[in-house]
Amino acid sequence: MPDYPTSIFSKISPDRYAQRVFRVACTVGLIVGLLVCISCFPGKRNPISLPLAGFIFCIYGFLCIVDRESALGILVLFLPLQNKVVRGLPVTITDLMILELALVIWFRVVMGGTTFRFRTETRWLHVWMIVLFISSMVSMDPGLSLRLWIRTAMGMVVLLIVQEVIHDRSQLDRLILWAILSGLFLAAYGLGEGFIRANQMSWHLLGRFNNWIRIQSFVVQSNFLAWWLVLLVPWVISAIRLSDTPRDRIVWWLAMLVVVSVVLLTFSRGGCLALAIVFLFVPISRKIKIAGVIGLVALILVSAPMLANLKARGLSVERRFHRYLSAPSLTAHHPLWGYGLGTYKFLDRYEPGILPPDFKGKYSHSLYITLAVETGLISTVVFGMVLFQIGRNVYRTFRLPGALGEGNRIRMMSLVAAVVGLLILELFHSSMQTLMLWVWLAVFQTAPAVLISDLSESPVPV
């Protein structure tokens, strides 16, 4: 099997210590620059200054050249910054990072005379992007739809980058750890914003309680964080079981603690539901599964912020079911190509009276409703083929007759749990414009090929 190195710094300096120092320096400098973006330019509407964006662009460019795997990890870590616009440019800081890493990879592939890997596994995704483009062209608001199509295309670029960089199981494990750090970063950012906006609290008990509820209201705005973190649980548990050294076990146990803590910290109903469902697929004993689910339910019930907002959350669930009931009638008006990306919250503007009188909310809260109403049935069917292809690849790999070995079989079972968890989560939340969704699609597409190639290189099952 040909070698696909992730670093060219070894050609500049054979000293491994110097390589490590240079990589750490680039990574730390980049993280500091991005943290400055957050501290100096909080909120979506405050653009990042052009000199600071240029500094990040240069540092990230060096990191892409030196070690593209670390560059991908940094990109995953700061995907929550996907709305940070650069002053004077119609792009975000995340767009610049994605394009820079993609150009470096493309240049190295072209100069090296090789081809991109895993292309056949994304053919339905390419078809889906074409269908979305056609839907955007015939949209009720082509300008809005084309802008969102470009956002979706950036997600497709992220998927191709992940598939090109990740080639073995250890790289896949490190990508999962970067995603966990990203979740922790987003949770800390949400809590920090909550503390800043709720700084008038009094120090008596009731004031502190009200302040905690206000903090939760800001964190829950990003509750997709808790949902996709849940998809990490099976993989982390399998990594704990298969770790070779005590240090690896400690790292993965800390990762598990971060995942569960963030889910409970945000009090996300979808995250807790998915956590309970995912535990049913995890290869652990039945007693541990039952105890874990009961403990999770107990923690939710005794949490004061959850009980304080119980009535509001009940109304939210009722409205989501109402959206599902109204989705068929909305889709029937434009069944093939839909209204266009991003038009769901403006339907009453385009066609007055189309929404029911008691219809509340401008957010679909479901990926499937978003696809059917905004992009039409053709796009929904093609996306179904994308999911079918992912499931087929995972199933065919999982059914290899005794060749995967216990370790990779547990990982494949974890991947099945993650796929099922994502399908369930998207019933209640739409993550179509979230770049992390594309990272997970890339993981689902890439993991079977990675595990098979890992098997072909090792005569002993791992």
PEPE-V137899 format. One record per pair of residues at least 24 apart in sequence whose ideal C-beta (glycine too) atoms are under 10 Angstrom apart, sorted by the first residue. I is the first residue (numbers start at 1). J is the second residue. D is the distance in Angstrom with one decimal. If there is no record, write none. Layout:
I	J	D
I	J	D
This chain:
1	167	9.2
1	453	6.6
1	456	6.9
1	457	6.3
2	114	7.6
3	167	9.4
4	108	9.9
4	109	9.8
4	112	9.3
4	114	7.8
4	117	7.8
4	164	8.6
4	165	8.7
4	167	5.3
4	168	9.3
5	67	9.8
5	68	9.4
5	69	9.9
5	108	9.5
5	112	9.8
5	167	9.9
6	66	9.5
6	67	6.0
6	68	5.3
6	69	4.3
6	70	8.2
6	71	9.2
6	72	8.9
6	165	6.6
6	166	9.5
6	167	8.3
6	171	7.8
7	65	9.0
7	66	6.2
7	67	4.7
7	68	7.7
7	69	7.8
7	70	8.6
8	65	6.6
8	66	7.3
8	67	8.8
8	68	9.1
8	108	7.7
9	62	9.9
9	65	8.1
9	66	4.7
9	67	7.0
10	66	9.9
12	65	9.7
12	66	8.7
19	66	7.9
19	67	8.4
20	67	9.9
22	62	8.4
22	63	9.4
22	66	6.3
22	67	8.9
23	62	9.7
23	63	7.5
23	66	5.9
23	67	5.3
23	69	9.9
23	70	6.0
23	71	9.9
24	70	9.3
25	59	9.3
25	62	9.2
25	63	9.6
25	66	9.8
26	59	6.1
26	60	8.2
26	61	9.5
26	62	5.3
26	63	4.2
26	64	9.4
26	65	9.4
26	66	6.2
26	67	8.0
26	70	7.8
26	71	8.8
26	74	9.1
27	59	9.1
27	60	9.9
27	63	6.5
27	66	9.6
27	67	8.6
27	70	6.0
27	71	8.9
27	73	8.5
27	74	6.5
27	77	9.8
28	59	9.6
29	55	8.7
29	56	9.1
29	58	9.7
29	59	5.0
29	60	9.4
29	62	8.8
29	63	8.7
30	55	9.4
30	56	6.6
30	58	9.8
30	59	4.8
30	60	5.6
30	62	8.9
30	63	6.1
30	70	9.3
30	71	8.7
30	74	5.8
30	77	9.6
30	78	8.8
30	97	9.1
31	59	9.6
31	74	7.2
31	77	7.8
31	78	8.3
31	185	9.7
32	56	9.8
32	59	9.1
33	57	9.6
33	58	9.6
33	59	6.3
33	60	8.6
33	93	9.5
34	59	9.6
34	60	9.1
34	74	8.1
34	77	8.4
34	78	5.3
34	81	6.8
34	84	9.0
34	93	7.5
34	94	9.8
34	97	9.1
34	185	9.6
35	78	9.4
35	185	9.3
35	189	9.9
37	78	8.8
37	81	6.8
37	84	6.0
37	86	9.7
37	93	6.4
38	78	9.3
38	80	9.3
38	81	7.5
38	84	8.2
38	185	9.2
38	188	9.9
38	189	6.5
38	192	8.5
38	193	9.6
39	192	9.2
41	84	7.0
41	85	9.3
41	87	9.0
41	93	9.6
42	84	10.0
42	189	9.1
42	192	8.8
42	193	7.0
42	196	7.6
43	83	9.2
43	84	9.4
43	193	8.3
44	82	10.0
44	83	4.6
44	84	7.5
44	85	7.8
44	92	9.8
45	83	9.3
45	85	8.3
46	84	8.5
46	85	8.6
46	87	9.2
47	84	7.8
47	85	4.6
47	86	6.3
47	87	3.9
47	88	7.9
47	89	8.7
47	92	9.4
47	93	9.6
48	81	9.0
48	84	5.6
48	85	7.0
48	86	5.2
48	87	6.4
48	89	9.4
48	92	8.6
48	93	5.7
48	96	9.9
49	86	8.2
49	87	5.6
49	88	9.0
50	86	6.4
50	87	5.5
50	88	5.4
50	89	7.3
51	87	9.6
52	86	8.7
52	87	9.2
52	93	8.9
53	84	9.1
53	85	9.7
53	86	4.5
53	87	7.8
53	88	9.1
53	89	7.6
53	91	9.1
53	92	9.6
53	93	6.0
53	96	6.7
54	86	9.2
54	96	9.5
56	86	9.5
56	93	6.5
56	96	7.6
56	97	7.7
56	100	9.7
57	86	9.3
57	93	8.7
57	96	5.7
57	97	8.1
57	99	9.8
57	100	6.5
58	100	9.7
60	93	9.5
60	96	7.9
60	97	5.6
60	100	5.9
60	101	7.7
60	104	9.7
61	96	9.9
61	97	9.6
61	100	5.7
61	101	9.0
61	103	9.1
61	104	7.4
63	97	9.8
63	100	9.5
63	101	8.9
63	104	9.5
64	97	8.8
64	100	5.9
64	101	5.0
64	102	9.3
64	103	8.4
64	104	4.2
64	105	8.0
64	107	9.9
64	108	9.5
65	100	9.9
65	104	6.1
65	107	9.5
65	108	8.8
68	101	6.7
68	104	6.5
68	105	6.3
68	108	8.0
68	161	8.4
68	164	8.5
68	165	5.5
69	165	5.7
69	166	7.9
69	167	9.4
69	170	10.0
69	171	6.1
69	174	7.2
69	175	8.4
69	178	9.6
70	165	9.9
70	174	9.1
70	178	9.1
71	97	8.1
71	100	8.4
71	101	5.3
71	104	7.8
71	105	9.3
71	161	9.1
71	165	8.4
72	97	9.9
72	101	6.8
72	105	9.4
72	158	9.0
72	161	6.2
72	162	6.7
72	164	9.2
72	165	5.0
72	166	7.8
72	171	9.0
72	174	9.3
72	175	7.1
72	178	7.7
72	439	9.4
73	165	9.5
73	171	9.7
73	174	6.7
73	175	6.8
73	177	8.1
73	178	3.9
73	179	9.0
73	181	8.3
73	182	9.2
74	101	9.2
74	178	7.9
74	181	10.0
74	182	9.9
75	100	9.4
75	101	6.3
75	158	7.4
75	161	7.7
75	162	9.4
75	165	10.0
75	178	8.6
75	182	9.5
75	435	8.9
75	439	9.1
76	158	8.6
76	161	10.0
76	162	8.5
76	175	6.7
76	176	9.6
76	177	9.7
76	178	4.5
76	179	5.6
76	180	9.9
76	181	8.3
76	182	5.6
76	435	8.9
76	436	7.8
76	439	6.0
77	177	10.0
77	178	5.5
77	179	8.3
77	180	9.7
77	181	5.5
77	182	4.8
77	183	9.7
77	184	9.5
77	185	6.3
77	186	9.7
78	181	10.0
78	182	7.3
78	185	7.5
78	186	9.6
79	155	9.9
79	158	8.1
79	178	9.8
79	179	8.8
79	182	6.0
79	185	9.5
79	186	8.6
79	434	8.2
79	435	4.8
79	436	5.5
79	438	9.3
79	439	7.3
80	182	6.7
80	183	9.0
80	185	6.7
80	186	4.4
80	187	9.8
80	189	6.7
80	190	9.2
80	222	7.5
80	225	8.0
80	434	9.5
80	435	9.0
80	436	8.4
81	185	9.4
81	186	9.5
81	189	9.1
81	435	9.9
82	151	8.2
82	154	8.3
82	155	9.4
82	158	10.0
82	433	8.5
82	434	7.9
82	435	5.3
82	436	9.0
83	433	9.8
90	147	9.0
90	150	9.6
91	150	9.6
91	154	9.4
92	151	9.2
92	154	8.9
94	154	7.8
94	158	9.2
94	435	6.9
95	150	8.9
95	151	8.8
95	154	5.9
95	157	9.4
95	435	9.9
97	158	9.9
98	154	5.6
98	155	9.0
98	157	5.5
98	158	6.0
98	161	7.3
98	435	8.2
99	154	8.2
99	157	7.5
101	157	8.8
101	158	9.0
101	161	5.8
101	164	9.7
101	165	8.5
102	154	9.5
102	157	5.3
102	158	8.7
102	160	7.4
102	161	5.9
102	164	8.9
104	161	9.8
105	160	8.5
105	161	6.4
105	164	5.5
105	165	7.3
106	160	9.7
106	161	9.9
106	164	9.1
108	164	9.6
109	164	7.6
116	160	7.1
116	163	7.9
116	164	5.8
117	160	9.7
117	163	6.4
117	164	6.1
117	165	9.6
117	166	9.5
117	167	7.5
117	446	8.9
117	449	8.0
117	453	9.7
118	159	9.7
118	160	8.6
118	162	9.5
118	163	4.4
118	164	7.8
118	166	9.4
118	167	9.7
118	442	9.0
118	445	6.7
118	446	6.3
118	448	9.9
118	449	5.9
118	450	9.3
119	160	8.8
119	163	8.5
119	164	9.9
120	389	9.8
120	449	9.8
121	163	7.5
121	389	7.3
121	390	8.6
121	393	6.7
121	442	9.7
121	444	9.7
121	445	4.9
121	446	7.7
121	448	8.5
121	449	7.0
122	156	8.3
122	159	7.0
122	160	7.2
122	163	7.2
122	386	8.8
122	389	8.9
122	441	9.0
122	442	8.9
122	445	6.5
122	446	9.9
123	385	9.5
123	386	9.5
123	389	8.1
124	382	6.5
124	383	8.3
124	384	9.3
124	385	4.7
124	386	4.6
124	387	9.0
124	388	8.2
124	389	5.3
124	390	9.1
125	155	9.9
125	156	6.6
125	159	7.0
125	160	9.2
125	382	9.0
125	383	9.0
125	385	9.5
125	386	5.6
125	389	8.7
125	390	9.8
125	438	9.3
125	441	7.5
125	442	9.7
125	445	8.2
126	156	8.2
126	386	10.0
127	379	9.8
127	382	5.6
127	383	9.8
127	385	7.7
127	386	8.5
128	152	9.2
128	156	8.9
128	371	9.8
128	375	9.2
128	378	9.7
128	379	6.7
128	380	9.9
128	381	9.7
128	382	4.6
128	383	5.7
128	384	9.8
128	385	8.0
128	386	5.9
129	153	6.5
129	155	9.6
129	156	5.8
129	379	9.9
129	382	9.4
130	379	9.9
130	382	8.8
131	337	8.4
131	375	7.3
131	376	8.2
131	378	5.6
131	379	4.8
131	380	9.6
131	381	9.0
131	382	5.3
131	383	8.7
132	156	9.8
132	337	9.8
132	338	9.6
132	340	9.8
132	341	6.9
132	371	9.4
132	374	9.4
132	375	5.9
132	376	9.7
132	378	9.8
132	379	6.0
132	382	8.8
132	383	9.3
132	432	9.7
133	341	9.8
134	336	9.7
134	337	6.6
134	375	9.4
134	376	9.3
134	378	8.4
134	379	8.9
135	334	9.4
135	336	8.7
135	337	4.5
135	338	5.6
135	339	8.8
135	340	6.3
135	341	7.0
135	371	9.9
135	374	7.7
135	375	4.7
135	376	5.9
135	378	7.8
135	379	5.9
136	337	9.0
136	338	9.6
136	340	5.9
136	341	5.6
136	342	9.1
136	343	10.0
136	374	9.6
136	375	8.5
137	337	8.7
137	340	8.8
138	334	8.8
138	336	9.0
138	337	5.1
138	338	8.9
138	339	9.6
138	340	7.5
138	376	9.3
139	334	9.5
139	337	7.9
139	338	7.9
139	339	6.6
139	340	2.3
139	341	6.9
139	342	8.4
139	343	6.5
139	350	9.6
139	374	8.5
139	375	9.2
140	334	8.2
140	338	9.1
140	339	5.0
140	340	5.3
140	342	9.9
140	343	5.4
140	346	7.8
140	347	8.5
140	349	8.8
140	350	4.5
140	351	8.2
140	374	9.8
141	339	8.3
141	340	5.8
141	341	9.0
141	342	7.3
141	343	5.8
141	346	7.0
141	349	9.1
141	350	7.5
142	340	7.1
142	341	9.9
143	340	9.7
143	342	9.8
144	340	7.0
144	341	7.3
144	342	4.8
144	343	6.9
144	346	8.1
145	338	9.3
145	339	8.6
145	340	3.8
145	341	4.2
145	342	6.0
145	343	6.9
145	374	8.1
145	375	9.0
146	340	8.9
146	341	8.1
146	342	9.7
147	341	8.4
147	342	7.6
148	340	8.5
148	341	4.0
148	342	4.5
148	343	9.3
148	374	8.9
148	432	8.5
148	433	6.4
149	340	9.2
149	341	5.9
149	342	9.2
149	375	9.8
150	341	9.9
151	341	8.6
151	342	9.2
151	432	9.1
151	433	5.5
151	434	9.7
151	435	8.4
152	341	7.4
152	432	7.1
152	433	7.0
152	435	9.6
152	437	9.8
152	438	8.5
154	433	9.7
154	435	6.9
154	438	8.4
155	432	8.7
155	433	7.9
155	434	8.0
155	435	5.2
155	436	9.0
155	437	6.8
155	438	3.6
155	439	8.6
155	441	8.3
155	442	9.5
156	438	6.7
156	441	9.2
156	442	9.7
157	435	9.6
157	438	8.4
158	435	5.7
158	436	8.9
158	437	9.5
158	438	4.7
158	439	6.2
158	441	9.2
158	442	7.1
159	435	9.6
159	437	9.4
159	438	4.6
159	439	7.5
159	440	9.4
159	441	5.7
159	442	4.2
159	443	9.4
159	444	9.9
159	445	7.3
159	446	9.0
160	438	9.3
160	442	7.9
161	438	9.5
161	439	9.5
161	442	8.0
162	438	8.1
162	439	6.2
162	440	9.6
162	441	8.9
162	442	3.6
162	443	7.0
162	445	8.5
162	446	6.4
163	441	9.8
163	442	5.5
163	443	9.4
163	445	6.4
163	446	5.1
163	449	8.6
163	450	9.6
164	442	9.7
164	446	9.5
165	442	9.6
165	446	9.5
166	442	7.8
166	443	8.1
166	446	5.5
166	447	8.7
166	449	9.6
166	450	6.5
167	446	8.8
167	449	9.0
167	450	6.7
167	453	7.1
167	454	9.1
168	450	6.2
168	451	9.4
168	453	7.2
168	454	5.8
168	457	8.2
169	239	9.9
169	242	9.9
169	407	8.6
169	408	7.7
169	411	7.6
169	447	8.8
169	450	6.1
169	451	6.6
169	453	9.2
169	454	5.0
169	455	9.8
169	458	10.0
169	462	7.6
170	450	9.8
170	454	9.0
171	446	9.7
171	450	7.9
172	235	8.6
172	411	8.6
172	443	7.2
172	446	7.3
172	447	6.3
172	450	5.7
172	451	8.6
172	454	9.3
173	235	8.0
173	236	9.6
173	238	9.9
173	239	6.2
173	242	9.9
173	243	9.8
173	248	9.2
173	251	9.8
173	252	8.8
173	411	9.3
175	439	7.9
175	442	9.0
175	443	7.2
175	446	9.3
176	231	9.6
176	232	6.0
176	235	5.5
176	236	7.3
176	239	7.7
176	252	9.4
176	255	7.9
176	443	7.9
177	232	9.2
177	236	9.1
177	239	9.2
177	251	7.5
177	252	8.5
177	254	9.8
177	255	6.3
177	258	9.9
178	439	9.4
179	228	7.8
179	229	8.0
179	231	8.9
179	232	6.4
179	235	9.7
179	255	9.7
179	259	9.7
179	436	7.5
179	439	6.8
179	440	8.6
179	443	8.7
180	229	7.2
180	232	6.0
180	235	9.9
180	236	7.8
180	252	9.6
180	254	9.0
180	255	4.9
180	256	8.9
180	258	5.6
180	259	6.3
180	262	8.9
181	255	8.8
181	258	8.1
182	225	8.7
182	228	9.4
182	229	9.1
182	436	7.5
182	439	9.1
183	222	9.7
183	225	5.5
183	226	8.1
183	228	7.6
183	229	4.5
183	230	10.0
183	232	7.9
183	255	9.9
183	258	7.1
183	259	7.1
183	261	9.9
183	262	5.4
183	263	9.2
183	266	9.9
183	436	9.0
184	225	9.4
184	229	9.0
184	255	9.4
184	258	5.2
184	259	9.0
184	261	8.7
184	262	6.6
185	225	9.6
186	219	9.0
186	222	5.9
186	224	9.3
186	225	4.9
186	226	9.8
186	229	9.3
186	262	8.3
186	266	9.6
186	436	9.5
187	219	6.7
187	222	8.1
187	225	6.3
187	226	8.5
187	229	8.9
187	258	8.7
187	261	8.3
187	262	4.7
187	263	9.6
187	265	6.1
187	266	6.9
188	219	9.9
188	262	9.4
189	218	9.7
189	219	9.2
189	222	8.3
189	225	9.7
190	215	8.1
190	216	9.3
190	217	9.9
190	218	5.5
190	219	4.0
190	220	8.4
190	221	7.2
190	222	5.5
190	223	9.6
190	225	7.8
190	262	9.8
190	265	9.0
190	266	7.8
191	215	6.1
191	216	9.4
191	218	7.9
191	219	6.2
191	265	7.8
191	266	9.7
192	218	9.3
193	218	5.3
193	219	8.4
193	221	9.2
193	222	9.8
194	218	4.0
194	219	6.3
194	221	9.8
209	304	6.8
209	305	8.6
209	308	8.3
210	308	9.2
212	304	7.8
212	305	6.3
212	308	9.4
213	304	8.1
213	305	5.2
213	308	5.8
213	309	7.3
214	305	9.7
215	265	9.6
215	305	8.8
216	265	8.4
216	266	7.5
216	267	6.1
216	303	9.5
216	304	9.9
216	305	4.8
216	306	8.8
216	308	9.0
216	309	7.9
217	305	9.0
217	309	8.5
219	262	9.2
219	265	6.8
219	266	5.0
219	267	8.2
219	268	9.0
219	305	10.0
220	265	9.9
220	266	5.7
220	267	6.7
220	268	6.7
220	269	9.4
220	305	9.2
220	309	9.0
220	313	9.8
221	266	9.4
222	266	7.6
222	268	9.3
222	434	9.9
223	263	9.4
223	266	5.3
223	267	8.3
223	268	4.0
223	269	8.1
223	270	6.7
223	271	6.5
223	429	7.6
224	266	9.7
224	268	8.4
224	270	8.4
224	271	8.8
224	425	8.4
224	429	6.0
224	430	9.0
224	431	5.5
224	434	6.0
224	436	7.6
224	437	8.6
225	262	6.6
225	263	8.8
225	265	9.6
225	266	6.5
225	268	7.8
225	271	8.1
225	434	9.8
225	436	8.6
226	259	9.0
226	260	9.9
226	262	6.1
226	263	4.5
226	264	8.5
226	265	8.1
226	266	4.5
226	267	8.4
226	268	3.7
226	269	9.2
226	270	7.2
226	271	3.1
226	272	7.9
226	274	8.4
226	275	8.5
226	425	9.8
227	263	8.6
227	266	9.4
227	268	6.5
227	269	9.8
227	270	5.1
227	271	5.1
227	272	9.8
227	273	9.2
227	274	6.1
227	275	9.5
227	421	8.4
227	422	8.6
227	424	9.6
227	425	4.8
227	426	9.0
227	428	8.6
227	429	6.0
227	431	7.7
227	434	9.9
227	436	9.7
228	271	8.8
228	274	9.1
228	418	9.4
228	421	9.1
228	422	7.9
228	425	7.7
228	429	9.6
228	431	7.5
228	434	8.1
228	436	5.5
228	437	7.6
228	439	8.6
228	440	6.5
229	258	8.2
229	259	4.9
229	260	8.7
229	261	9.7
229	262	5.6
229	263	6.2
229	266	9.2
229	268	9.2
229	271	7.0
229	274	9.3
229	275	9.0
229	436	9.7
230	259	7.3
230	260	9.1
230	262	9.6
230	263	6.3
230	268	8.8
230	270	8.4
230	271	5.4
230	272	8.5
230	273	8.8
230	274	4.2
230	275	4.9
230	276	9.3
230	277	8.6
230	278	5.8
230	279	9.6
230	417	9.7
230	418	8.7
230	421	6.1
230	422	9.3
230	424	9.9
230	425	7.6
231	259	9.4
231	274	7.6
231	275	9.9
231	278	7.4
231	414	9.4
231	415	9.5
231	417	8.1
231	418	4.3
231	419	8.6
231	420	9.7
231	421	5.3
231	422	6.1
231	425	8.1
231	436	9.7
231	440	6.3
231	443	8.8
231	444	9.6
232	256	8.6
232	258	9.2
232	259	5.5
232	278	9.4
232	414	9.3
232	418	7.8
232	421	9.9
232	440	9.7
233	259	5.9
233	260	7.7
233	263	8.9
233	274	8.8
233	275	6.6
233	278	5.3
233	279	7.4
233	281	9.6
233	282	7.1
233	292	10.0
233	414	8.4
233	417	8.0
233	418	8.5
233	421	8.5
234	278	5.9
234	279	8.6
234	281	6.4
234	282	5.1
234	283	8.4
234	284	9.8
234	410	8.8
234	411	8.7
234	413	7.2
234	414	3.4
234	415	7.6
234	416	8.3
234	417	4.2
234	418	6.0
234	420	9.9
234	421	8.2
235	282	9.8
235	410	9.5
235	411	6.9
235	414	4.7
235	415	7.4
235	417	8.7
235	418	6.9
235	443	8.8
235	447	9.2
236	260	9.7
236	282	9.7
236	414	8.5
237	278	9.4
237	279	9.0
237	282	5.3
237	283	7.9
237	284	6.8
237	288	10.0
237	410	8.6
237	414	7.1
237	417	9.4
238	282	8.0
238	283	7.4
238	284	9.9
238	407	7.9
238	408	9.5
238	409	9.4
238	410	4.4
238	411	5.3
238	412	9.2
238	413	7.5
238	414	4.6
238	415	9.3
238	417	9.6
239	407	9.7
239	410	9.2
239	411	8.2
239	414	8.7
241	282	9.9
241	283	8.0
241	284	8.4
241	406	9.2
241	407	8.5
241	410	6.5
242	406	8.1
242	407	4.8
242	408	9.2
242	410	6.7
242	411	8.0
242	462	8.1
260	292	9.5
260	296	8.6
260	299	9.6
263	296	8.7
263	299	9.9
264	296	8.2
264	299	6.0
264	300	8.0
264	303	7.7
264	306	9.8
267	299	9.6
267	300	7.3
267	303	6.2
267	305	5.8
267	306	5.2
267	309	8.3
267	313	9.1
268	429	9.2
269	300	8.3
269	306	8.7
269	313	6.6
269	316	8.4
269	317	7.8
269	428	8.0
270	365	9.5
270	424	8.7
270	425	5.8
270	426	9.7
270	427	8.9
270	428	5.1
270	429	5.7
271	425	8.4
271	429	9.7
272	296	6.1
272	297	8.1
272	299	8.5
272	300	5.7
272	306	9.3
273	300	9.9
273	421	9.6
273	424	7.6
273	425	8.3
273	427	9.9
273	428	8.1
274	417	9.8
274	418	9.8
274	420	9.4
274	421	4.9
274	422	8.6
274	424	6.3
274	425	5.4
274	428	9.3
274	429	9.9
275	421	8.7
276	300	9.8
277	417	8.3
277	420	7.4
277	421	6.2
277	424	6.1
277	425	9.2
278	414	9.0
278	417	5.1
278	418	7.5
278	420	7.9
278	421	4.9
278	424	9.1
279	417	8.7
280	417	8.1
280	420	9.3
281	413	6.8
281	414	7.8
281	415	9.9
281	416	6.4
281	417	3.4
281	418	8.7
281	419	9.7
281	420	6.6
281	421	8.0
282	410	9.3
282	413	7.9
282	414	7.2
282	417	6.3
283	406	9.7
283	409	8.7
283	410	5.6
283	413	5.5
283	414	7.9
283	417	9.2
315	360	9.0
316	361	8.8
316	365	8.4
316	428	9.8
317	365	9.7
317	428	8.6
318	360	9.8
319	358	9.8
319	359	8.8
319	360	5.9
319	361	5.6
319	363	9.6
319	365	7.9
320	361	8.7
320	363	9.6
320	364	9.0
320	365	4.9
320	366	7.3
320	369	9.3
320	427	8.8
320	428	6.2
320	429	9.3
321	365	9.9
322	356	8.1
322	358	7.9
322	359	7.2
322	360	8.0
322	361	8.7
323	359	8.2
323	360	9.5
323	361	7.3
323	363	8.7
323	364	6.0
323	365	6.2
323	366	6.9
323	369	6.0
323	373	9.5
324	364	9.4
324	365	9.1
324	366	7.0
324	368	8.8
324	369	6.7
324	427	8.6
324	428	9.8
325	356	9.2
326	354	9.6
326	355	7.5
326	356	6.0
326	359	6.5
326	369	9.0
326	373	9.3
327	364	8.0
327	366	8.0
327	368	8.2
327	369	4.8
327	370	9.6
327	372	6.0
327	373	6.3
328	369	10.0
328	372	8.3
328	373	9.7
329	354	8.4
329	355	9.7
329	356	8.6
330	354	6.9
330	355	8.0
330	356	9.8
330	359	9.8
330	364	9.6
330	369	8.4
330	372	8.0
330	373	5.0
330	374	9.7
331	369	8.7
331	371	9.7
331	372	4.7
331	373	5.6
331	374	9.6
331	376	7.7
331	377	7.0
331	380	8.9
333	373	9.1
334	373	8.3
334	374	9.3
334	375	9.7
334	376	6.5
334	377	9.6
335	372	8.8
335	376	6.3
335	377	5.4
335	378	8.9
336	375	9.8
336	376	4.9
336	377	6.4
336	378	5.7
336	379	9.2
337	374	9.6
337	375	7.2
337	376	4.3
337	377	8.9
337	378	6.8
337	379	7.8
338	370	9.3
338	371	8.0
338	372	7.3
338	373	6.1
338	374	4.9
338	375	4.5
338	376	3.6
338	377	8.1
338	378	8.6
338	379	6.9
338	380	8.8
339	373	6.4
339	374	5.7
339	375	8.5
339	376	8.5
340	373	9.8
340	374	6.2
340	375	7.8
340	376	9.4
341	370	8.7
341	371	9.9
341	374	5.5
341	375	6.6
341	379	9.6
341	432	8.1
341	433	8.5
342	370	9.4
342	374	7.0
342	432	9.6
342	433	8.3
343	373	8.1
343	374	5.8
343	375	9.8
344	369	7.9
344	370	6.4
344	373	5.7
344	374	5.6
344	430	8.8
347	373	7.7
347	374	9.5
363	429	9.5
363	430	7.4
364	429	9.3
364	430	5.3
364	432	9.4
365	426	10.0
365	427	9.0
365	428	6.0
365	429	6.1
365	430	6.4
366	425	9.9
366	426	6.7
366	427	5.9
366	428	6.4
366	429	7.1
366	430	5.7
367	422	9.4
367	423	9.3
367	425	8.6
367	426	3.8
367	427	8.0
367	428	9.4
367	429	7.3
367	430	4.7
367	431	6.4
367	432	5.8
367	434	9.9
367	437	8.4
368	423	9.5
368	426	6.5
368	427	6.9
368	430	8.4
369	426	9.7
369	427	9.2
369	430	7.3
370	426	9.2
370	430	4.5
370	431	9.4
370	432	5.6
370	433	9.3
371	426	9.5
371	430	8.7
371	432	7.5
374	430	9.6
374	432	8.5
375	432	9.0
383	432	9.5
386	441	7.6
386	444	9.7
386	445	9.1
387	419	8.0
387	422	8.9
387	423	7.1
387	426	9.7
387	441	9.2
387	444	9.0
389	444	9.6
389	445	8.1
390	415	9.4
390	419	6.4
390	422	9.5
390	423	10.0
390	441	7.4
390	443	9.9
390	444	4.7
390	445	6.2
390	447	9.7
390	448	8.9
391	416	8.5
391	419	6.5
391	420	9.3
391	423	9.2
391	444	8.8
392	448	9.5
393	444	8.0
393	445	7.1
393	446	9.5
393	447	8.6
393	448	4.6
393	449	7.8
393	452	9.8
394	418	9.5
394	419	6.4
394	444	7.0
394	445	9.5
394	447	7.6
394	448	5.8
395	419	10.0
395	448	9.2
396	448	7.3
396	452	9.5
397	447	8.1
397	448	3.9
397	449	8.3
397	450	9.8
397	451	6.3
397	452	6.2
397	455	9.5
398	448	8.3
398	451	9.6
400	448	9.7
400	451	9.3
400	452	7.8
400	455	8.1
402	461	8.3
403	452	8.7
403	455	6.2
403	456	9.7
403	461	7.3
404	451	6.7
404	452	8.3
404	454	9.4
404	455	6.4
404	461	6.7
404	462	8.5
405	451	9.6
405	454	9.8
405	455	7.4
405	458	8.7
405	460	7.8
405	461	2.4
405	462	5.3
406	461	7.0
406	462	8.3
407	451	9.2
407	454	9.6
407	461	7.3
407	462	4.4
408	447	9.6
408	448	9.9
408	450	9.5
408	451	4.7
408	452	8.7
408	454	7.1
408	455	6.7
408	458	9.9
408	461	7.3
408	462	6.0
409	451	9.2
409	461	8.8
409	462	9.9
411	447	7.4
411	450	9.5
411	451	6.5
411	454	9.9
411	462	9.3
412	447	7.7
412	448	7.6
412	451	6.7
414	447	9.3
415	443	7.9
415	444	6.8
415	447	5.4
415	448	7.8
415	451	8.8
416	444	9.9
418	443	7.8
418	444	7.3
418	447	9.2
419	443	9.8
419	444	5.9
